[in-house]
């Protein structure tokens, strides 16, 4: 069964679905102006700064182009002297407020002459408090002691969202004040990875530790998406730009984070941004037996050496992501050093003198094809460094029906992810027979990136949804293809930027290992997004000493079925009754990212399987469920229940549905471990599913 819905406006959809090169960077505008930055070095590696426009030849796909923009950039390397003490009059003047947007006067036009553009990006969601303080100290040292006359610095901060604290400026006072006012400690609870249940991880004293890999996937994606957001803010400036990324490493979880990593790298390359990650942890030496801030492992790995290997592997994994960001964008990673300001200086030294060349391409076809750029010197021999080409635009409005269909097929098969339309996906499972499972797939699309065609009294748009599930033999065992037209009234259209679209697809699968790729395209702008993930459907038919349950669906809201804004086909009552995510006339909306607000309720939905019959009522069961929330210190912060469930589902054999609703208004903001305590009081079996969640 397939359904689709919007966060505030529910969209029921189709019926049952049964089983079955890196992009080089240039800057181009609507007038076909192409900007290429070129560094010229002699055989000794020294920059050549005396060239003129006539010394260069530029070819695009082998055809000569006329250079219409030529801008030599000569950058100073000597340290700028300290600013003189302010006069009495200047001390009494109120300073100007910093500009909190990255501004470009004219896209494609050089705005900063003989200036080195350096953006200091503090990712507080990946740094604990000690690392935040260390990054702050390094930035202040650079501003006070290591800036050159050519340096312009912008400051950006990521906590829950990306904030531009100031546009590019050389005003030391403004920069110093902003850095001193950084909210040290904010979002530090997201710096570490959540527990995955491995024996080599920290012993927190818990009786049961669940695998919280899914939380780690989304936490890492948010950090990588923040990098992509930052480089898009910098893209309007054609000059070279250095992004100094302060972080405590970014730990990837298998291939699930690879798509967003590639998307962030591609965005940086297109925007002419080189990333210089700085590991704010400095030189690390974690004791395998635990320390003042971290407990020992819960297994015997401290005696076999596996804990040491696990610790080193985790550090290498987090640093490998930083190294990849640097290498693939033309930057350098600064790791394992306690003087972080040296990393900023290294990024500063990378950018010396270079030339900005611009031309109007003679190829005005908007065919979306790659165009190779070649830059040569006419009368000298030297080493030239520049981007290798760019992809031409293709106007979405001129796509034929065949073009659109081919685009979907190519995007689904392509290895390079599409991220113009950011997606988040959750896969769950519910047993419907001893050998078959209903697998609901929830897809979230932010309303803020959706373009609406304005209509009288509101707006409308259209979506293409395309998904495919492959088994271990790479055979397609499930497909979905839907086209949905969405109509919103004026009030809903105005609120769209603050809401999300949620689309659900459902599949019937056997137990096993699967890979799924999903694609969404919005038809007004042609934006597309893809998501690739692997998942496992366990076999719950076998006998077990523990209590068997379905996936636990964590939600922050329910929406009435009558709130639909579009549908693919009518859904009958029988199909609705078979969907475990429909409760009465309401649809449970999964909270895919596990981020909740204190003003919301927490809804929990899952099935309990094969509970022992109640001796007093053979058709009933006696299942008790309570919920506990633990803070980062392991202390219990909240407890609810127990509640009792006794009815067996009509459409799912020997399954007891469980529904919980818990208000979050009394919780303090922070990261929590949420544990369900599920007890079969007759069969004396237990289950303790857990997840990591963040309350804001």
N, C-alpha and C positions, 0 to 999 in steps of 0.2 A: 504494500500500500504506500502511496506517495502523497505527501501533503506539502503545502508551502504557506508561509505566513510572515507578516511584518511584526516587528516588536510591539507596535501599538495597534497595528491593523492586521488581523489574522487572515491568511490567504490559504484556504484548503485547495488541494490540487487533484492529482490523478488517482486512479484506483490501484489495485494490487499489482505489484511488479514481481513476477515470479522468477525463479532462478534461471537462469541461462548464462658561439664565438664571441664570446664577449663582444659587446657593441662599442666600437671606438667612438671617441667623443669629438664633436665639434659643436659650435653654437650656430644655429640657423634661425632666421626670422621669416616672417611671411613674405618678405621680398627676396628670398633665396640667398641672403648673405651668409657666407660660411666663414667662420673664424677658426684659425689654426695657430696655436702657440708653438714656436720653434726655438729650441736651444741649440746654439752652434758652439762647438768646442774644437780646439786644435788637437794635435796628436798628443800633447801633454795633459789634456783634460782641462785646459784653461779656457774660460769663456771668451769668445771673439765678439767685441762690442762695437766695431767700426763699420759694419755692413750697412748698405742702403737698399732701398726697394729694388733697384735695378740689378742687384747682385743675386736675386732669388728668381727662380722659375717654379710655378705651381701647376701641376697637372691633375685633372680629375678623370679617372678611367682612361688615362693616356692622352687626354685632350688638354691643350694649354688653356690656362685661365688668366684673366687680367687682374692683377693685384690692385685693389682700390683702397685697402686699409693697410697701412704700414706704421707700426708703433714700436720703436725700440724701448725696452724697459731695462734701465740700468739701476741695479739695486745695491745699496750700501751694505757693507759688512762690518764696519767699525761700530762699536757700542756707542749709543747715544749718551751724552753726558747727563748727569742728574739735573732735574728741573730746578731753577732758582727758587729760593723761598718766596712764597706769595707775599705781595704787598698788603698793607693794612686795608686799603680800599678793596682789593680783590677778595680778602677774607670775609668782608662784610657782604659781598655779592652772593646771591643765591645761584648755585650752578644750574646750568641748563639740564633738563631731563634728557636721559639718553634715548636715542631712537631705538624702538623695540621691533623694528622690521628691517630685513635686508633689502635695501632699495637700489634699484638700477634706473638711472635717468632715462636712458634709451636702450632697449634690448639690442645687443650686438655692438654697441658703441663703447669704446674704452672709456671708463669713468675715472680710473685711478692711474695716474702716470708715474712711472718709476716708484711704484709701491709694491710691497710684498704683503699679500693678503693672508692672514693667519686667523683661523677661527678656533677658539678654545672651546671644546665641547665637553662638558662635565656630565657624565651619565651616572647620576646618583643612584639609579635603580640597580646598578651592578657593583656598587662600592659600599663596603661597611663604613662605619664612622671613622676608624683610623685611616682608611684609604682616602676618604673625602677630605680629611684634614691635611693629609700629605699632598694631595693634588692642589688644594688651596694654597699651601705653603710654596709649592713649586711655581704656581702661576704668579704669585706675588713677587717671588725672586726674579722671575723673568721680566716682569713689568718694571721693576725698580732697577735692575742691574744689567739686563742683557738685551733689551730692545735696541734696535738700530734706527737711524733716521728714516729708513725706508719702510719700517714695519707699521702696518695698520692691523689692529686686532679687533675681532668680534668675539663676544662671549655668548654661548648658548648653554642651556641647562635642560636636562631631562629628568623629571620625577615621574609624574603620571602623564604629562604631555611635554612636548618640546617647547621651550620658551626662549625667545631671542631677548637676551638681557641688554644687548647694545649692538648697533650696527658697527661697521668697521670705523675705528677711530684711533688716533695716536695720543689721545688725552690720558695721561697716566693717572690723573686724579679720578676721572670717571671710571677707568678700568679697575683701579685699586678699590674704590668704594664698592663696586659691584661684586668683586671677588670676596671682599670682607663680609658682605651681606649674604653670601650663599647660605641656604638653609641646611647647615650641617646636621646630619642625622636623619633627614627626611628620606623616606623610601629605602633606608639601609636594610630593612628586613627582607628585601627582595634580592639582596646581593648574592646569597648562597643558593645552591641548588637544593631542591626538596629531596627528602629521603626516598630512595627507590626500593628499600627492603633488602639491599645487599648486606651480607654478613660483615663486610669490611667497613661499613659506614658507622658513624658515631652511635654509641649506645646511649639512648635517651631515657632508658628505664621503662619504656613502653612494653606492654605484654605482647602487642602485635603491631607490626609496621607494614603498611600497605605500600604498593608500588605507586609512587606519585610522579611517574615519568611524564604523564600528560601535562601536569602543571609546569614542569620544566620546559616542555616544548613551547608552550604559549609564552612563558616568561622570557625565553630566549628570542622568540619571534618579535616580541614587543621591543626588545633592545635593538634588534637589527632593523626593525621598521623605523625606529627613532633615527638611526643613522640615515636611512633612505629619505626620511622627512627633512633632515638637516641639509643634505646635499641638494635636494630639490629647491630649498630656499636659497641656496647659493648659485643655482644654475643660471640666473638671469645675467650674471656678471661674466663677460668673456675672458677675463684675466685668469691666470693660474691661481689656484687657491689651495692652501694647506688646511686640512682638518685635523687638529690635534685632539685626539679622542682619549680622554681620561677614563679608565675602566679598571676593573679587577678581573679582567678576562671575560670571555663569553663562551659558555659551555654548550656545545651542540649535542642534540640527542638524535643520533643516527642520521638518516636522510631526511627526517621531517623538517629540520631547520635549513636544509641545503637550499631549498627554493628561495626562501627569504634572504639568505646570505648572497646568493647569486643576483637577486634583484637589487639588493643594496649596492653591490659592487658595480653592476651595470649602470645604476643611476649615478654613481659617483663618476664613472668614466664618461658618461654623456655630459655631465655637468662640469667636466674639467677640474675635478677635485681629487687631490691625492690625500689619502688617509694615513696619518701617522699615529698609530695607537701607542699609548703609554700605559703599561701595567702598573697601577698605583700600589700594588701589593709589595713592590720592591723585591729584594732578595728574600726568598722564602725557605724556611727549614722547619716543616711541621713535624713534631715528634710523633712517632707511631703510637706511643702509649697515651696520647692525649696531652692536653696542656691546660693553661688557665682559662682559655676561651672555648675549648673543644674537648669533649670526652673521648675516651678510648673506644676502639671498635667493640662490637657486641659478639664477635666470633673469636675464633682461635687464630686469626690471621696474623696477629702480632708476633706469634711464635714461628710461623712458617714463612714470613716475609711478604705475604700477599697484601697486607695492609700498606706496607711501604710502596709496593708496586702500584696499588690502587691509588694512593695519594699522588704519586708522581704522574700516573696516567691521567688523572683528573686535571692536574695543573697543566700538563702538556696539551690536553684537549682544549682547555680554555685559552691557552696562549696560541694554539694553532689557528684558531679563528681570527685572533688579532693579526697574526702573521699573514694569513690569507687576505684579509682586508687591505693590508699594506702592500703586499706583493702585486696583487691584481689591480691596484689603482695607481701604482707608481710611487708609493710612499715607503716608509721603513717602520718596523715595529721596534719599540724600545722596551726591553724586558730585563728583569732580574737586576735592577740597580736601584739603590735607595735615593739617589739624587735625581729626581724626576725632571728638574729644570734642564738637565743635560739633554733629555729627549726633545724638549721644545727647541733648544739651540740646534740640535741635529736637523730638525725639520726646517729651521731657519736657514741653515747653510745649504740645504738642498736646492733652494731657489735663489739663483744669482741672476745674471743678466740673460734676457731672452727677447724674442721678437714676436709681435702679434701681427699675423698676416690675415687679410680678409679679401674675399673675392665673391662676386655674384656668379653663381654657377650657370653655365650655359645650358645645362640639362634641366629644363623646367617640368619634366614629367614627375608627377606625384605617384610613383609606382611602388614605393616602399622598398626598393632594392638597395643593396649596399654599393656605395661609391667609394672607390679607393683614391686616396690622396697621396701624391708624390711631390716632395719638395726637394729642389736641387739648388746648388750654387753654380752660377754661370762661369766664374773665373777662378775658383779656388777649390781646394780639397780640404774637407773638414768633416767632423762627425755631427750629423744632424739628428736631433731627437724631436719627434712630433707624433701626433695621433695619426693612425693609419687610414682613417676614412670615417664615413658616417652612413647612416641609413636614411634614405630620402623619406619624406612624408608621403602618406597616401590618404587622400581625402575620403573619409568614411561615407560622406553623402553620395559619392560617385561609385560606391561598390554596387555591383549587380548582385542578384540573388545567388548566382553561381559563385561569385567572389566571396560572399558572406559564408556560404556553406563550406567552401574550400578553406577559408580562414579558420573556421572552427575545427576542422579535421587536422590541419597543420598545427594548430595550437595545442590540441590534445596529444598529438604525437611528439611534439617538440620537447627537447631536453631543457631548453631555456624557459624558466617560469615567466608567466605574465602577471604583473602586479599592479597594473593601472587600477584594477578593481581589487582591493585587498579582501581576502577571504579568511574565515576561520571555520573549521569543520570539527564536528564531534561524531563519533561512531559508537553506537550502543548495541546491545543484543538482548532479546527476550525469547525464551524457549516456547515454541508453540506445538512441538511434538518431540518424541524421543530423538529424532534425527534431523529436525529442522528448527531454524531460529529466525525470528523476525528481526531484521537489522535496520533500525531507523538511522538515517544520516542527516544531521542538522547542519545547515550552511548559513553563516551570517555574513551579510554585506552591509557596510556602513552607509546610511542614507546620505551622509555628507558628501559622498563622491558621485552621487547619482544626479544626472541631468534630466530635468522634466521638460516635456513640451507643454508650454503654457496654453491652457484651454480656458474658455470662459467658465468661471466658477471653480478653477482648480488646475490640475496638471495631470499628465499621464506619461508613462514610459512602457517599454517592453523588455522582457528578459528572455535570453536563451540559456537553458540549463542542460549541460551535457556531462554525463558521468559514466565511468566504466570500472568494473571490478574484475581483477584477474586472480586466478588461483595460483598455487605453487608451480603448476605446469605452464603458466602464462596463458591459460585459456580464459576467455571472457565468460564469466558465469553470471554477470549482472550488468545491465545497461539501463540508463535513464536518459530520456530526451524530452524536454518540455519547453514550450513557448508560452509565455504568460504576459498578458497585457494588464497593466496596473493603472487604475484610475483613482486619483485622490481629489477630495474636495479642497477648497481654498485653505481651510484651517489645517488640514493634514499636510498639505503641500508646504505650508509655512514652517511646520514643525519637523519636516523631513530631515533637516541637517542634524537634529538631535536624536534621531531614531535609527533603527536598523531594520533591514529586511532579513527575515529568517525563512529559509526554504528547507523543506524536509523531503527526502526520498526514502523509500523503504524497499528492502530486498528480503527474499527468503533464501537462506544459505545453510549449508551443512557445516558442522564443525571443521575448522581448518585455519590455515594462514592465508591471508589475502593482501592484495595491494589495490588501492583505489586512486584514480586520478579524476578530479572534478574540475569543470570549467563553467564559468558564468560570463555572459556578455550582455551589456546594457545597450540597447539599440539606438538611443538618441545620440550618444557620443561615440559608440563603437568600443568603449573601454572593455577590457577583458581581464579576468583573473583566473589563475589556475591553482590547484592545491593537490599535492601528491602525498599519500600516507600509506602506511602498512598497519594492519590490525589482525587480531586473532579472535576467532570464535571458539570458546572452550567446549569440550564435550561434558555436559552436565548430566548425562544419562547414567554414568557409572556410579556405583556406590561410593560414598565418601564419609569419612569420619566427621567432617565439618558440614555445616549447613550450607546448602547451595542457594545462590541468589543470582539474579540477572545483573546487568549493569545498573549502577545507581545514577539516576538523572538528577543533577543539582540545578535548580531553577530559581529565578528571582521574580517570576511572574507567570500568570496564566491569562490567556486571552479568550474571550467568547468566540465560538465558531461563527457567530453572526457578524463579526467585525471584518470579514474577508474583503479585500480590495481587488481580488482577481482570482481566477481559477482556470485550470487546464481542462478539467471535465468534472462532472457531478460525481459526488461520492455518496454511495447508499449507506443506510443506517447500519447494515451488517458490517461493512468495511470500517465504519467509524467505531463500532463496538469492539472490533478486533484490535484496534490500535491502543497499546498500553499507555500512550502519552495523551489520550483523550479521557478526561474525567468529567462525566456528565456532558454538559454543553460547553466545556472549556478545554482548551489545548494547553498542555504544559510546554513552556518555551525554555529549552535548555540554556543555561548560562554557560556558554562554551569556554570562556576565558577564566571562569571562577573568580571574577571581580564583582563584589557586591557593595552596595551603598547601605548605610545604616538606616536609611528611610525605607528600605525594602524588607520584604519577608523572604525567608529561605524556604523553598518548597523542595521536598525530597520524594522521589518516586522510584519504586523498584518492586520486583517480584521475589517471593520466597518459594523455593521448589521442594517438593517431597517432604513437607513437614508431616509428622505423625498425626493421625486422626485423634480428635478429642474423644476420650472414652465415654463422655456423656452425650456426645453428638457426633456420629460417624462422619457426617458431612462437613463438620467444622474442624478448625485447627486452632491451636493456641500459640500464637506468635506474639512475643513482646519485643518492642523496639524502643530504645532510648538513644539520645544523641548527646555527645560531649564535645566541647570545643577547648583545645589546648593552645596556649600562647607559645611564643618561641622559646620560652624558658621551660616548657613542659608542664607548666601549672595549669590546672583546670580553670578556665575562665567562664564557662557556661555549661549548664546541663538541662536537658528537657526530657520529659517522659517519665516512666514508660507509657507508650500507647499500645493497644492490643489490636491485632488483626486476626480475624477468624474465618472470613468468607473466601471460598475458592472461586477463582475467575471462571466464567462460563465458557469463554473462547480460548483459554489456555489451560490445558489439562494439569491438574494438581499444582496450580500456581496460586499463591496468596498475594494479592496486590497490597502494597503498603504505601500510604500517603501521609507525609508529615508537613506541617506548616509552622515555622518558627520565626518570630519577629527579631530583627537584628538591632533595634534602636538602642539597646542597652550596652552594646559592645563598643569598646574603644577601637579606633582605627589601627590596623596592623595586619600581620599575616597569622593565620590560625591553621591548626590541623583539626579537621572535623572528623570525628569517629562515630559510626553507628554501631550500637550494640544490639545485635539481632539474636533472639533466643527462641528456639523451639522448646516450649516448656514441657511438652509430652515426650518428644524424642530425645531431649537433652542434648541437642546439638547447637553450635554457636557459630556466628560469623561476625567479623569486625571490619567491614569496609571503611576505608579512609580516603580523604582527599585533602589537598592543600587549597586554601581559599584566602582571599585578601578582602578585608572590609575597609572601605574608604568613607 
